[in-house]
Amino acid sequence: MKTLLSKALTEAGKIQKENFRKKLSFEQKESISSIVTEVDLMCDIVITGLILQQFPNHNILTEESGLLNNNSEFTWVIDPLDGTSNFAAGIPWFGVLIAVFKHDQPVLAGAYLPIDDLLYLAETGKGAFLNGVKLEIPVCELKNSLSGFSIDYTDDAAFVDLGMDWYRFLIKNTRNVRSTNSLVDLMQVAEGRLGLAVNLFTKIWDIAAPWLIIKEAGGQLKHLTDSELIFDLSNEGLMKNYPVIAGSTSIFDQIDIS
């Protein structure tokens, strides 16, 4: 599965790189913050095809195709093109995310940033690696860290207010705030370049792979309430929102927005 994971990530990344900054059409999905391009669909087809060829009885859950439930203990959770809005705008903050679940927990995970050829892989209990080099998130102070912050469109005023409370906290307590609203922010946490990252709108395919990569690098990716994430692989859970925060263990001890 690990070999197939790497191949699926890089094959989809190749498609993205070949089509980057070319004229593309796109369609809006559930909100003005969410679009899909033909490249999303091309990557989805390639990844699912590779999986079905080698593991035809596994479950597959992708952002674009939904859930294929074969009642297997293994489920591949896929974002074939994370950062679609960036990709469509010609901004190089995008990539591929794939996690392999055994029952309800990720046991293998990968992320690929094709423009910079950065391949992140993690396996439960065996660490996280970037292009073969082990990742270890360093101990860091909140005040000396860059932070990431992302929020999408919503007509829920109370949720926007919650986001602004977090943004205000980051402005006041970290060195500076950055945002790609994509897997790039979370991979920067895994590398220790961002001390923490907050994203108020993510789906399971956005965070399943980063959750394991960050965990195996020595950090945490949790619900914004500081509770552990409970992944929902059911049809009903496909559109569940996961407001999350990721960072080093030392950073979590320094956060207080009350």
C-alpha positions as CSV (number, residue, x, y, z in Angstrom):
1,M,0.0,0.0,0.0
2,K,2.9,2.4,0.8
3,T,4.3,1.9,-2.7
4,L,0.9,2.5,-4.3
5,L,0.4,5.6,-2.1
6,S,3.6,7.2,-3.4
7,K,2.7,6.4,-7.0
8,A,-0.8,7.8,-6.7
9,L,0.5,11.0,-5.2
10,T,3.1,11.6,-7.8
11,E,1.0,10.6,-10.8
12,A,-1.7,13.1,-9.7
13,G,0.9,15.7,-9.0
14,K,2.3,15.2,-12.5
15,I,-1.1,16.0,-14.0
16,Q,-1.3,19.2,-11.9
17,K,2.1,20.4,-12.9
18,E,1.5,19.8,-16.6
19,N,-1.8,21.8,-16.4
20,F,-0.7,24.6,-14.1
21,R,-1.3,28.1,-15.4
22,K,-3.1,26.8,-18.5
23,K,-6.5,28.0,-19.4
24,L,-9.0,26.1,-17.3
25,S,-12.8,26.1,-16.8
26,F,-14.2,25.6,-13.3
27,E,-17.6,25.3,-11.6
28,Q,-18.8,26.4,-8.2
29,K,-19.8,23.7,-5.8
30,E,-21.4,24.3,-2.4
31,S,-20.3,28.0,-2.0
32,I,-18.3,30.7,-3.6
33,S,-15.2,29.4,-1.7
34,S,-15.5,26.0,-3.3
35,I,-14.8,25.2,-7.0
36,V,-13.9,22.2,-9.1
37,T,-11.8,22.1,-12.3
38,E,-11.3,19.4,-14.9
39,V,-7.8,18.8,-13.3
40,D,-9.5,17.8,-10.0
41,L,-11.5,15.2,-12.0
42,M,-8.5,14.0,-14.0
43,C,-6.5,13.4,-10.8
44,D,-9.5,11.7,-9.1
45,I,-9.8,9.3,-12.0
46,V,-6.1,8.5,-12.0
47,I,-5.8,7.9,-8.3
48,T,-9.0,5.8,-7.9
49,G,-8.0,3.8,-11.0
50,L,-4.6,2.9,-9.5
51,I,-6.2,1.9,-6.2
52,L,-8.9,-0.2,-7.8
53,Q,-6.4,-2.0,-10.0
54,Q,-4.4,-3.2,-7.1
55,F,-6.9,-3.2,-4.2
56,P,-10.3,-3.6,-5.9
57,N,-12.0,-4.6,-2.6
58,H,-10.9,-1.5,-0.6
59,N,-13.2,1.4,0.2
60,I,-12.5,4.7,-1.5
61,L,-13.6,8.1,-0.4
62,T,-12.8,11.2,-2.5
63,E,-13.8,14.8,-2.5
64,E,-15.0,14.5,-6.1
65,S,-16.6,11.0,-6.3
66,G,-17.9,10.5,-2.8
67,L,-17.8,7.1,-1.1
68,L,-17.3,3.7,-2.7
69,N,-18.2,1.3,0.1
70,N,-17.0,-2.3,-0.3
71,N,-17.3,-3.1,3.4
72,S,-13.5,-3.3,3.7
73,E,-11.5,-2.6,6.8
74,F,-9.4,-0.3,4.6
75,T,-10.6,3.1,3.2
76,W,-8.5,5.4,1.0
77,V,-9.5,9.0,1.7
78,I,-8.4,11.3,-1.1
79,D,-8.3,15.0,-2.0
80,P,-7.1,14.7,-5.6
81,L,-6.4,18.5,-5.8
82,D,-6.2,20.3,-2.5
83,G,-6.0,24.1,-3.0
84,T,-8.1,24.2,-6.2
85,S,-8.8,27.9,-5.9
86,N,-5.1,28.6,-5.7
87,F,-4.4,26.3,-8.7
88,A,-7.1,27.9,-10.8
89,A,-5.7,31.4,-10.0
90,G,-2.2,30.3,-11.0
91,I,-0.9,30.4,-7.4
92,P,1.5,27.5,-6.6
93,W,-0.1,26.5,-3.3
94,F,-1.7,23.2,-4.1
95,G,-1.1,19.4,-4.1
96,V,-2.5,15.9,-3.4
97,L,-3.6,14.4,-0.1
98,I,-4.2,10.7,0.5
99,A,-4.7,8.8,3.7
100,V,-5.3,5.0,4.2
101,F,-7.6,4.2,7.1
102,K,-7.8,0.9,8.9
103,H,-11.3,0.9,10.3
104,D,-11.7,4.5,11.6
105,Q,-8.0,5.6,12.0
106,P,-5.4,6.7,9.4
107,V,-2.4,4.2,9.3
108,L,-0.7,5.5,6.2
109,A,-0.7,9.1,4.8
110,G,0.9,11.1,2.1
111,A,1.0,14.6,0.7
112,Y,2.6,15.8,-2.5
113,L,3.4,19.4,-3.5
114,P,4.3,19.0,-7.2
115,I,5.7,22.4,-8.0
116,D,8.5,21.9,-5.5
117,D,8.5,18.1,-5.7
118,L,8.0,17.6,-2.0
119,L,6.7,14.2,-1.0
120,Y,5.5,13.7,2.6
121,L,4.9,10.2,3.9
122,A,3.9,8.8,7.3
123,E,3.0,5.5,8.8
124,T,1.6,4.8,12.2
125,G,4.5,4.3,14.7
126,K,7.2,4.7,12.1
127,G,7.5,8.4,11.7
128,A,7.0,11.0,9.0
129,F,9.3,11.8,6.2
130,L,9.9,14.5,3.6
131,N,11.6,13.2,0.5
132,G,13.1,10.4,2.7
133,V,14.3,12.7,5.5
134,K,12.7,12.2,8.9
135,L,10.5,15.1,10.1
136,E,10.7,16.2,13.8
137,I,8.8,19.3,14.8
138,P,11.0,21.4,17.1
139,V,10.0,22.9,20.5
140,C,9.1,26.5,19.8
141,E,7.6,29.6,21.5
142,L,4.3,31.0,20.4
143,K,5.6,34.6,20.3
144,N,8.5,33.5,18.0
145,S,6.4,31.5,15.6
146,L,4.7,32.3,12.3
147,S,1.1,31.1,12.3
148,G,-1.4,30.1,9.6
149,F,-5.0,31.1,9.5
150,S,-7.7,30.2,7.0
151,I,-11.5,30.7,6.8
152,D,-14.0,30.1,4.0
153,Y,-17.3,31.8,3.0
154,T,-20.1,31.3,5.5
155,D,-23.3,33.1,6.3
156,D,-23.0,32.0,10.0
157,A,-22.2,35.3,11.7
158,A,-21.3,33.6,15.0
159,F,-18.8,31.3,13.3
160,V,-17.2,34.3,11.5
161,D,-16.9,35.9,14.9
162,L,-15.2,32.8,16.3
163,G,-12.8,33.0,13.4
164,M,-12.0,36.6,14.1
165,D,-11.4,35.9,17.7
166,W,-8.8,33.3,16.7
167,Y,-7.3,35.7,14.1
168,R,-7.0,38.4,16.7
169,F,-5.3,36.0,19.0
170,L,-2.8,35.0,16.4
171,I,-2.0,38.6,15.5
172,K,-1.4,39.5,19.1
173,N,0.6,36.5,20.1
174,T,2.6,35.2,17.1
175,R,5.3,36.8,15.0
176,N,3.1,37.1,12.0
177,V,0.2,35.4,10.2
178,R,0.3,33.6,6.8
179,S,-2.4,31.9,4.8
180,T,-2.5,29.6,1.8
181,N,-5.8,27.9,2.8
182,S,-4.4,24.6,1.6
183,L,-2.3,21.6,2.5
184,V,0.7,23.9,2.3
185,D,0.0,25.5,5.7
186,L,-0.3,22.1,7.4
187,M,2.8,20.7,5.8
188,Q,4.7,23.8,6.9
189,V,3.6,22.9,10.5
190,A,4.9,19.3,9.9
191,E,8.3,20.8,8.9
192,G,8.3,23.2,11.8
193,R,8.2,26.3,9.6
194,L,4.8,27.4,11.0
195,G,4.4,27.0,14.7
196,L,0.7,26.5,14.3
197,A,-2.1,26.7,11.8
198,V,-5.8,27.3,12.3
199,N,-8.4,26.4,9.6
200,L,-12.1,26.9,10.3
201,F,-13.4,25.0,7.3
202,T,-12.0,21.5,6.4
203,K,-13.5,18.2,5.4
204,I,-12.1,14.8,6.2
205,W,-10.1,14.6,2.9
206,D,-8.4,17.9,3.8
207,I,-7.1,16.7,7.2
208,A,-6.9,12.9,7.4
209,A,-3.4,12.7,5.8
210,P,-2.0,15.9,7.5
211,W,-3.3,14.5,10.9
212,L,-1.1,11.5,10.6
213,I,1.9,13.3,9.1
214,I,1.9,15.9,11.8
215,K,1.3,13.4,14.6
216,E,4.2,11.2,13.4
217,A,6.4,14.3,13.2
218,G,5.8,15.0,16.9
219,G,2.9,17.5,16.6
220,Q,-0.8,17.5,17.0
221,L,-3.8,18.3,14.8
222,K,-7.0,18.7,16.9
223,H,-10.4,20.1,16.9
224,L,-10.5,23.9,17.6
225,T,-12.0,23.1,21.0
226,D,-8.8,21.2,21.8
227,S,-10.5,17.8,21.6
228,E,-9.3,14.9,19.6
229,L,-10.6,14.5,16.1
230,I,-13.2,11.8,15.5
231,F,-13.2,10.9,11.8
232,D,-16.6,10.1,10.2
233,L,-16.3,7.8,7.2
234,S,-20.0,7.4,6.6
235,N,-22.0,8.9,3.8
236,E,-23.6,11.2,6.4
237,G,-20.2,12.4,7.5
238,L,-18.9,13.5,4.0
239,M,-19.9,17.1,4.4
240,K,-19.0,17.4,8.1
241,N,-16.9,20.4,8.9
242,Y,-13.8,20.0,11.0
243,P,-12.5,23.4,12.4
244,V,-9.0,22.5,13.3
245,I,-5.7,23.7,14.8
246,A,-2.3,22.1,14.2
247,G,1.0,22.7,15.9
248,S,3.8,21.4,18.0
249,T,2.9,20.0,21.5
250,S,4.8,22.8,23.1
251,I,2.7,25.4,21.2
252,F,-0.6,23.9,22.4
253,D,0.5,24.4,26.0
254,Q,0.8,28.2,25.2
255,I,-2.6,28.8,23.6
256,D,-5.4,30.6,25.5
257,I,-8.0,32.7,23.7
258,S,-10.3,33.1,26.6
